[in-house]
Amino acid sequence: MKRTVVNALAILLLLTIFVLPAVAQAPTLPHAFFGSLTVDGKPAPAGTLVEATGQGVRTGIAGNPTTTTQPGAYGGEGAGAPKLIVQGDIAEGATLTFLVNGVPAKQTAEWRSGEVTRLDLTVTTGPSGARPVWLWLLVALAALLVIAAPVVYFVRRRPAGAR
């Protein structure tokens, strides 16, 4: 009886030493993303690069970044559909930012281990609208002054006999 208790304690001690640290260091599950992708108000073309970044996020690996295969979407909803896979040494709830062809998207997300999230991304790459007319008039006036000022200066400085 005493020998059985000692053997049981020895096995328990070995399990504690070798198994628990392995369980404690188990890697976290990645957070997967998919959704619509809009650039300047239009569906992004196939071949667009989508990347997730943030503190501890691994990039340049399989799944991050991902290249779109169909216009207006990155990844897919189904279980077997490709997705943007975010993994690394990331704190739960850390803020993720998304780049579309290197341009930051308007949306962010919180990292949650093991989740699959639909996140529709939008990006604006160019000017947000037409410039107002008064701005063009101001630029034209400034250009005129830059050109006219030296001309007026040199005409006034010319000697009287040189006219």
Secondary structure by P-SEA (a helix, b strand, c coil): caaaaaaaaaaaaaaaaccaaaaaacbbbbbbbbbbbbcccccccccbbbbbbcccccccccccccccccccccccccccccccccccccccccbbbbbcccccccbbbbbbcccccbbbbbbbccccccccaaaaaaaaaaaaaaaaaaaaaaaaacccccc
